[in-house]
Amino acid sequence: MIAGWAGRKTRSLLSKSGKVDETLIPFLSSIVRYIILIFMIIAVLGKFGVQTASIIAVLGTVGLAVGLALQGTLSHFAAGVVLLILRPFKIGEVIDAGGKVGAVEEIGLFATNLKTADGIFVYVPNGSLLGAAITNFSRNATRRIDITVGISYTDDIPKSLSAAQALMDSDSRILKDPESQTMVMSLGDSAVNIHMRCWTTGDDYWDVLFDLNKGIKERYDAEGISIPFPQRDIHIVEHKKD
């Protein structure tokens, strides 16, 4: 009871202080709880006349055996410590680690809790996080948007580039530095692929991306520029029998 109370009190005090990174708070409160549990058990046994020195030696031996048996679990603990030191991500940031994408809710002793965009809880062992390439979508203040849209080979390319550029220039959420760009990215099988590239803040990224996709379709429709469906010419050759 005392250990549980101390763990909760530690979490509460650290949260109220405002000086401790919230990423460290669950980790530190768990450490306090486990340390108190260990000392309380040894102290209670001492009160009953049990030789604590021999118990500590036995606990050390047992700890070694358990450590060997739980190498994987201890590796997750060590990985959690390394993650807290290196800080490739913090609570609230959205990451992709080994295909697991979500917002970081808690970094525990052995695992990190993620919440996906559709509200699903994901429990990821720290060892697998440390061994994976981590993509942090929230760390940098700005992000680049890339959109490719195809136009017909019969459409006016300069007019198409100008319409796409005007759409980006009219959006105040798009940054002026770096400048937005439009270009002919490639000549596809059934379309000339126009590429739009611009920068925005991380908070505006998804809204701007969705609005540009909608806006370029409406702008091209208004300008009479077509977005063709994939198409293929098939030539049928008839072989006459002798």
C-alpha positions as CSV (number, residue, x, y, z in Angstrom):
1,M,0.0,0.0,0.0
2,I,2.8,2.4,0.9
3,A,4.7,1.6,-2.3
4,G,1.6,2.1,-4.4
5,W,0.8,5.4,-2.6
6,A,4.4,6.6,-3.1
7,G,4.3,5.7,-6.8
8,R,1.1,7.7,-7.3
9,K,2.4,10.6,-5.2
10,T,5.6,10.8,-7.2
11,R,3.7,10.9,-10.4
12,S,1.4,13.6,-9.1
13,L,4.2,15.8,-7.7
14,L,6.3,15.5,-10.9
15,S,3.3,16.3,-13.1
16,K,2.5,19.4,-11.0
17,S,6.1,20.6,-10.9
18,G,6.2,21.4,-14.6
19,K,10.0,20.9,-14.6
20,V,10.2,17.2,-15.4
21,D,9.5,16.0,-19.0
22,E,6.2,14.1,-18.9
23,T,8.0,11.2,-20.8
24,L,10.0,10.5,-17.6
25,I,7.2,10.7,-15.1
26,P,5.7,7.1,-15.5
27,F,9.2,5.7,-15.5
28,L,10.3,7.5,-12.4
29,S,7.1,6.7,-10.5
30,S,7.5,3.0,-11.3
31,I,11.1,3.0,-10.1
32,V,10.1,4.6,-6.8
33,R,7.4,2.0,-6.2
34,Y,9.6,-1.0,-6.9
35,I,12.5,0.3,-4.7
36,I,10.1,0.8,-1.8
37,L,8.7,-2.7,-2.2
38,I,12.2,-4.2,-2.1
39,F,13.3,-2.3,1.0
40,M,10.0,-2.9,2.8
41,I,10.2,-6.6,2.3
42,I,13.7,-6.8,3.6
43,A,12.9,-4.6,6.6
44,V,9.8,-6.7,7.5
45,L,11.8,-9.9,7.4
46,G,14.5,-8.3,9.6
47,K,11.8,-7.5,12.2
48,F,11.0,-11.2,12.3
49,G,14.6,-12.1,13.2
50,V,15.5,-13.3,9.7
51,Q,19.1,-12.7,8.8
52,T,18.8,-10.2,6.0
53,A,22.4,-10.5,4.9
54,S,21.8,-14.1,3.9
55,I,18.5,-13.1,2.3
56,I,20.2,-10.4,0.3
57,A,22.8,-13.0,-0.9
58,V,20.0,-15.4,-1.8
59,L,18.1,-12.7,-3.6
60,G,21.3,-11.8,-5.5
61,T,21.6,-15.5,-6.6
62,V,17.9,-15.7,-7.5
63,G,18.2,-12.4,-9.3
64,L,21.0,-13.7,-11.4
65,A,19.1,-16.9,-12.3
66,V,15.9,-14.9,-13.1
67,G,18.0,-12.4,-15.1
68,L,19.4,-15.2,-17.2
69,A,15.9,-16.7,-17.7
70,L,14.4,-13.3,-18.5
71,Q,17.1,-11.9,-20.8
72,G,14.4,-10.8,-23.3
73,T,12.4,-8.9,-20.7
74,L,15.5,-7.3,-19.2
75,S,16.6,-6.3,-22.7
76,H,13.3,-4.4,-23.0
77,F,14.0,-2.7,-19.7
78,A,17.5,-1.7,-20.9
79,A,16.0,-0.5,-24.1
80,G,13.5,1.6,-22.2
81,V,16.4,3.3,-20.4
82,V,18.2,4.0,-23.6
83,L,15.1,5.4,-25.3
84,L,14.6,7.8,-22.4
85,I,18.2,8.9,-22.6
86,L,18.4,9.3,-26.4
87,R,14.7,10.5,-26.7
88,P,14.0,9.7,-30.4
89,F,10.4,10.4,-29.5
90,K,8.4,11.9,-26.6
91,I,4.9,11.6,-25.3
92,G,2.4,13.1,-27.7
93,E,4.5,12.7,-30.8
94,V,3.4,10.5,-33.7
95,I,5.9,7.9,-34.8
96,D,6.4,4.9,-37.1
97,A,8.6,2.2,-35.6
98,G,8.8,-1.1,-37.5
99,G,5.4,-0.6,-39.1
100,K,3.6,0.4,-35.8
101,V,2.2,3.9,-36.3
102,G,0.6,6.0,-33.6
103,A,0.8,8.7,-31.0
104,V,3.0,8.0,-28.0
105,E,0.9,7.8,-24.8
106,E,3.4,6.3,-22.3
107,I,7.0,5.1,-22.2
108,G,7.0,2.4,-19.6
109,L,9.8,0.2,-18.1
110,F,9.3,-2.6,-20.6
111,A,7.1,-1.3,-23.3
112,T,5.7,1.9,-25.0
113,N,2.0,2.5,-25.5
114,L,0.8,3.9,-28.8
115,K,-2.6,5.1,-29.9
116,T,-3.3,4.8,-33.6
117,A,-5.2,7.4,-35.7
118,D,-8.4,5.2,-35.4
119,G,-8.1,4.9,-31.6
120,I,-6.6,1.5,-31.3
121,F,-4.2,0.7,-28.4
122,V,-0.9,-0.7,-29.4
123,Y,1.6,-2.2,-26.9
124,V,5.1,-2.2,-28.3
125,P,8.0,-3.8,-26.4
126,N,10.9,-1.4,-26.0
127,G,13.4,-3.8,-27.4
128,S,11.7,-3.9,-30.8
129,L,11.5,-0.1,-30.8
130,L,15.2,0.3,-30.1
131,G,16.1,-2.1,-32.8
132,A,13.8,-0.5,-35.5
133,A,14.2,2.5,-37.6
134,I,12.0,5.2,-36.0
135,T,10.2,7.8,-38.1
136,N,9.1,10.7,-36.0
137,F,6.4,12.7,-37.8
138,S,6.0,15.4,-35.1
139,R,9.7,16.2,-34.3
140,N,10.3,18.8,-37.1
141,A,8.2,22.0,-37.2
142,T,7.6,21.8,-41.0
143,R,6.7,19.1,-43.5
144,R,6.7,18.8,-47.3
145,I,3.7,17.9,-49.3
146,D,4.0,16.1,-52.6
147,I,1.1,15.6,-55.0
148,T,1.2,14.1,-58.5
149,V,-1.8,14.6,-60.8
150,G,-2.0,13.4,-64.4
151,I,-3.2,15.5,-67.3
152,S,-4.0,14.4,-70.9
153,Y,-1.3,14.5,-73.5
154,T,-3.5,16.9,-75.5
155,D,-3.8,19.4,-72.6
156,D,-1.8,22.7,-72.4
157,I,1.2,21.9,-70.0
158,P,2.1,25.6,-69.2
159,K,-1.6,26.3,-68.4
160,S,-1.7,23.2,-66.1
161,L,1.5,24.2,-64.3
162,S,0.2,27.7,-63.8
163,A,-3.1,26.5,-62.4
164,A,-1.4,24.2,-59.9
165,Q,1.0,27.0,-58.8
166,A,-1.9,29.5,-58.4
167,L,-3.7,27.0,-56.2
168,M,-0.8,26.7,-53.8
169,D,0.0,30.5,-53.9
170,S,-3.6,31.2,-52.8
171,D,-3.3,29.1,-49.6
172,S,-2.0,31.1,-46.7
173,R,-1.1,27.9,-44.8
174,I,1.6,27.1,-47.4
175,L,5.0,28.5,-46.5
176,K,6.7,31.0,-48.7
177,D,10.1,29.7,-47.7
178,P,10.9,27.2,-49.1
179,E,9.0,28.2,-52.2
180,S,6.3,26.0,-53.6
181,Q,7.1,24.3,-57.0
182,T,5.3,22.7,-59.9
183,M,7.0,20.5,-62.5
184,V,6.5,17.8,-65.1
185,M,7.5,14.8,-63.1
186,S,7.2,12.1,-65.8
187,L,5.5,11.1,-69.0
188,G,3.2,8.2,-68.0
189,D,1.5,5.6,-70.2
190,S,-1.7,7.5,-70.4
191,A,-0.9,10.9,-68.8
192,V,1.6,13.7,-68.3
193,N,2.3,13.7,-64.6
194,I,2.3,17.2,-63.0
195,H,3.9,17.3,-59.6
196,M,3.1,19.9,-56.9
197,R,5.5,20.4,-54.0
198,C,5.1,22.8,-51.1
199,W,5.9,23.1,-47.4
200,T,3.6,23.7,-44.4
201,T,3.6,23.3,-40.6
202,G,3.2,19.9,-39.1
203,D,-0.1,20.9,-37.5
204,D,-1.5,22.0,-40.9
205,Y,-0.1,19.1,-43.0
206,W,-3.1,16.9,-43.3
207,D,-5.6,19.7,-43.8
208,V,-3.5,21.3,-46.5
209,L,-2.9,17.9,-48.2
210,F,-6.6,17.1,-48.4
211,D,-7.6,20.6,-49.5
212,L,-4.9,20.6,-52.3
213,N,-6.2,17.2,-53.6
214,K,-9.7,18.6,-53.7
215,G,-8.7,22.0,-55.0
216,I,-6.6,20.8,-58.0
217,K,-9.4,18.6,-59.3
218,E,-11.8,21.6,-59.1
219,R,-9.3,24.0,-60.6
220,Y,-8.5,21.7,-63.5
221,D,-12.3,21.2,-64.1
222,A,-12.8,24.9,-64.2
223,E,-9.8,25.4,-66.6
224,G,-11.0,22.6,-68.9
225,I,-8.0,20.4,-68.1
226,S,-8.7,16.7,-68.1
227,I,-7.4,14.1,-65.7
228,P,-7.5,11.0,-67.9
229,F,-8.2,7.4,-66.8
230,P,-5.5,4.8,-67.5
231,Q,-5.9,3.6,-71.0
232,R,-4.2,1.2,-73.4
233,D,-4.4,0.8,-77.2
234,I,-5.0,-2.8,-78.2
235,H,-4.3,-3.8,-81.8
236,I,-6.0,-7.0,-83.0
237,V,-4.3,-8.8,-85.8
238,E,-6.3,-11.4,-87.7
239,H,-4.4,-14.3,-89.2
240,K,-6.1,-15.8,-92.2
241,K,-5.9,-19.5,-92.6
242,D,-4.7,-20.8,-95.9
